[in-house]
C-alpha cells in the first residue's frame, strides 16, 4: 500500500441527493439553477467533482434529462473542466429508465450500485441485471463509472464484475458508511470495505449522518483517494448547527485535509487520478 499521504485527495461535493428535504435542512438546493450555483460555489471552495441528482422545483426526485442538462450546462459555462458525476440511483420509486435519465446529457461520470439493500424504512433494488444494464449504457456513451458500495457484498460484486471484464479497470468505488440498512460508520467497517479491493483501486469515502467528519478524517489518514461531503450526506456542520451551504461543508473538509497533511487536488489532478480525459 502506498504511503498514506503520497497523493493529493479529490473532494466531491454531493449537492442535493434524493432522500433529504428542506425539512431536514432548509438550505438544500432544488432547482437546476440552485444546484448549479451551489456546485460552482463548492468548486471554488475546493471540490473538483460535483455529484448530482435532479429534482423538480418542489424537491421531488426526478430523472428528467432536461433537468440534468440545465444544471450541467450552467456548471460548465463557468467551470468547464470540473468533473460532473450523475446519479443512476435516483429514488426507489423510479423505474430503471427514469434512474438513467442523467446519462443522456454526457456527464463525465456516473454511479452504479452493484446490489440491493434496505435503505432506512424502504428497500432499494438494483438487481444484477439492472447493474449490468447501467454499466453497459454508460460504457456505450463513454461515461466513466464509479461503484456506489453500501456494504461489503457490494464491493465483492464490483470486484467480480471487474474480473469478468464488464467493469473497466482500474476500479473506481465510493464506499458509503452510515446509511441505515448499510454498513456502520466505524474503523472496523472501513477495514472490511477495503479488504476486497484491488491495490490500484481509486477509492473514495462517503459517510452519512453524525459520524460524517470522523470517518472522513479516518479515510484521509488511511490514504483515501477521495472524500465526499455535501448536503446529500449531512445536514449539520457541527453539533446542533445546520450547515449553511454545500460550500461551507467543502471548505471545512478542505481545512480538515490540510490539517491532516493531505493536499487537495486541482481539477487537472483530479481528472488524472480518476483517469478521465
Secondary structure, 3 states (H helix, E strand, C coil): CCCCCCCCEEEEEECCCCCCCCCCCCCCCCCHHHHHHHHHHHHHHCCCEEEECEECCCCCEECCHHHHHHHHHHHHHHCCCCEEEECCCCCCCCCHHHHCHHHHHCCCEEEEECCCEEECCEEECCCHHHHHHHHHHHHHCCCEEEEEECCHHHHHHHHHHHHHCCCCCCCEEEEEECCCCCCCCCHHHHHHHHHCCCCCCEEEEEECCCCHHHHHHHHHHCCCCEEEECCCCCCEEECCEECCCHHHHHHHHHHHHHHCCCCECCHHHHHHHHCCC
